[in-house]
């Protein structure tokens, strides 16, 4: 990451190659803006999506474990039999 002033950022806007890797733009020494490439943003969003998928899977595993511990489960044979009987209705 690079940190530059607003003045420098305005001067560099015509040369996007200077923004590869992300740039913090500061005003009076405080970070005001972060500029990143489209590739970086896409990678960030893909990583966030993957993390959401992992969290969802962990939640499903936790719920399944909880159901099993509370006796809310059935064997594959029982499940198939129940599904077949529901189809006949």
N, C-alpha and C positions, 0 to 999 in steps of 0.2 A: 504494500500500500504506500501511496505517496500523499503528502500533504502540500497543498499550494494555496495561495491567497486568491480571493475573488478576482483581483486585477490580473493575475497570471492566468487564471482559468479563462477569463474573457479573451486574453491574447492567444491562448492555445486552442480555442474552440475550432478553429479552422484546420487543425491538425489532429485528427482523432487518434492517430497512432500513439500520441503522448498519453492517452487515457487507458492504454492496455494495462490490466492488472488492478484497476480501481484507483480512484483519486479522491481524497478528502479535500473539499474546498473550505477554507477558513475565512472568517471575518473577525478582525481584531483578535486573532489568535485562537478563536473558538470554532470548532467544526460546525459548519452550517449545512453542508451538502455532501453527498457521496455520489460520485459518478462511476458507473461500471459499464462494461461492455455488454452487448446483448447476449453473448456467449456465457459470460459470468452469471447474468440474471437467469438464463435458461438452466444452467447447471444448479444454481441455487434453488430454483423452483422444483427441478427434478429431485434434488436431495430432500427437499421438504415433503414432496409427494411420497417418496420412498419411506421416509420416517413416519408419515401418517399411516401408510400401509402396514408397517411393522407394528405401530401402536395398536391398530385395529386388530391385527392378528393376535397380539398379546392379550387384548381384551377378550377376544373370542375364546382363547385358551383358558383364561381365568374364569370366564362364565361357564365353560364346559366343565372345568374342574369343580367348580362350586355346585353345579347341577349333579355331577357324579357323586360328590360327597354327600349330597342330600337325597340320594336315591332316585333322582330323576334321570333314569337311563334305561335302556332296554337292549337286548342282544340284537344282532343283525337278523336272526330268524324272526324274532318278535316284531321287529320293525317291518320286515317284508310281509309278514302275515297281516299286520294292521293295514299296511298300504293296499294289499290285495283286497281286503274286506271293504275298504273305503271306496275302491273303484267299482265294486259290485253294487253299491248303493245308488 
